[in-house]
């Protein structure tokens, strides 16, 4: 799958929690071999996650990942600015070109306030002090603080009856928003999803490589229901088994299933794809 000029170009879009990152330890160490191989072949690896900008820039530094990235389930895209005055690993939002595809954060909080007045029961990150976010996520308090710095989505724990969730989802849709089920939380956000980034970055890399958009091929990796749309719209979806043993079922004919959860399965799948595609013409 090595990149060649004037032919197809591969890019990788990947979920983080439970996919590239271990479900329990949040470590990507088991995927380091595959990450190094992607860098060697000049294949961008774009994080496409429910995490926030503040969380992702820390992880990018730790993994020396300089690619653009997508936060909050497709609600916000961040592209490192070019030029000697900018660092591609900066933690300063001003060093990135930002595209907000979802609803502004304060608008979401207002809608949740209205939802409580309608009698719905939930608890969102905005309601929780850092210590509580830490307790429900398993993050330390410093990381929990980063998880609360949001641009365009809000995670919440549903506290109502399961039968009431349908009514809550319907009411949210009436407000022009939608509710996405993630691994641990529901995410309130605008009418966007993780698949929104695929078209955007096909165009972005088409311009960068001076190729038609059809020449930009996307490998997508994910484990949760909120990854389904991204996986289905990619050229090569890779389903990572969830930590509880469940596996997404896709309709995509090219879909493959990793042999293990988390970064172990991620690593194996990417190395297998690199090996299988290494002799592919123009791949």
FENLINBEL-V303052 format. One record per residue. N is the residue number from 1. NEAR is the number of other ideal C-beta (glycine too) atoms within 10 Angstrom. D_FIRST is the distance of its C-alpha to the first C-alpha in whole Angstrom. Layout:
n,near,d_first
N,NEAR,D_FIRST
N,NEAR,D_FIRST
//
This chain:
n,near,d_first
1,22,0
2,16,4
3,16,6
4,11,9
5,9,13
6,10,14
7,13,12
8,20,10
9,22,9
10,24,7
11,25,10
12,26,12
13,28,15
14,26,17
15,28,21
16,21,22
17,20,25
18,26,25
19,31,21
20,31,20
21,24,23
22,20,26
23,19,28
24,10,31
25,12,30
26,19,28
27,14,26
28,22,22
29,12,22
30,19,21
31,28,18
32,13,18
33,12,15
34,23,12
35,22,14
36,11,14
37,18,10
38,24,9
39,16,12
40,10,11
41,15,7
42,11,10
43,21,9
44,20,12
45,22,13
46,23,17
47,25,19
48,30,21
49,28,24
50,28,28
51,25,29
52,21,30
53,20,30
54,18,32
55,23,30
56,23,26
57,23,27
58,15,28
59,18,25
60,20,23
61,14,25
62,11,25
63,18,21
64,11,21
65,23,19
66,15,20
67,19,18
68,23,20
69,27,21
70,28,23
71,28,27
72,27,29
73,31,27
74,28,26
75,29,30
76,26,29
77,23,26
78,20,26
79,17,24
80,18,25
81,13,27
82,9,27
83,7,29
84,5,31
85,7,33
86,14,30
87,13,28
88,16,25
89,15,26
90,15,29
91,13,31
92,9,33
93,13,33
94,8,34
95,17,31
96,20,29
97,11,29
98,13,30
99,15,30
100,16,32
101,20,31
102,26,33
103,22,37
104,13,39
105,20,39
106,8,43
107,14,43
108,26,41
109,16,44
110,12,47
111,17,46
112,21,46
113,10,49
114,12,50
115,19,49
116,12,51
117,8,54
118,9,53
119,10,53
120,19,49
121,13,49
122,18,46
123,15,45
124,20,42
125,22,41
126,15,43
127,15,46
128,20,45
129,12,46
130,18,43
131,9,44
132,14,44
133,20,40
134,18,40
135,13,42
136,15,40
137,18,36
138,13,36
139,17,36
140,11,38
141,13,40
142,10,39
143,18,35
144,22,37
145,16,39
146,18,35
147,20,35
148,18,38
149,13,37
150,22,36
151,18,35
152,23,35
153,26,35
154,23,37
155,27,37
156,22,40
157,15,41
158,18,43
159,10,46
160,13,48
161,9,48
162,7,45
163,7,47
164,14,48
165,16,44
166,9,44
167,14,47
168,20,45
169,15,42
170,10,44
171,16,46
172,20,43
173,12,41
174,8,45
175,16,44
176,11,41
177,20,39
178,17,37
179,17,36
180,22,33
181,14,33
182,19,31
183,18,31
184,15,34
185,20,35
186,21,36
187,22,35
188,26,37
189,29,35
190,22,35
191,13,34
192,22,30
193,22,28
194,27,24
195,19,23
196,23,24
197,29,22
198,24,19
199,12,21
200,16,22
201,24,19
202,21,17
203,12,20
204,19,20
205,21,16
206,16,17
207,11,20
208,12,19
209,17,16
210,9,19
211,17,17
212,10,18
213,13,18
214,9,16
215,16,13
216,22,13
217,20,11
218,22,12
219,23,11
220,30,15
221,30,16
222,28,20
223,28,23
224,21,26
225,14,28
226,23,27
227,31,23
228,21,24
229,19,24
230,26,21
231,26,19
232,16,21
233,19,20
234,23,16
235,16,14
236,20,12
237,24,15
238,26,16
239,24,19
240,30,20
241,18,24
242,18,27
243,15,29
244,10,32
245,7,30
246,11,29
247,14,26
248,19,26
249,9,26
250,16,24
251,8,24
252,16,21
253,6,20
254,10,16
255,17,17
256,16,17
257,15,19
258,22,18
259,12,21
260,14,22
261,20,23
262,27,22
263,25,20
264,15,20
265,22,19
266,29,16
267,22,15
268,18,15
269,23,13
270,26,10
271,15,10
272,15,10
273,23,7
274,20,5
275,11,7
276,12,8
277,17,5
278,11,4
279,9,7
280,12,7
281,7,9
282,13,8
283,19,5
//
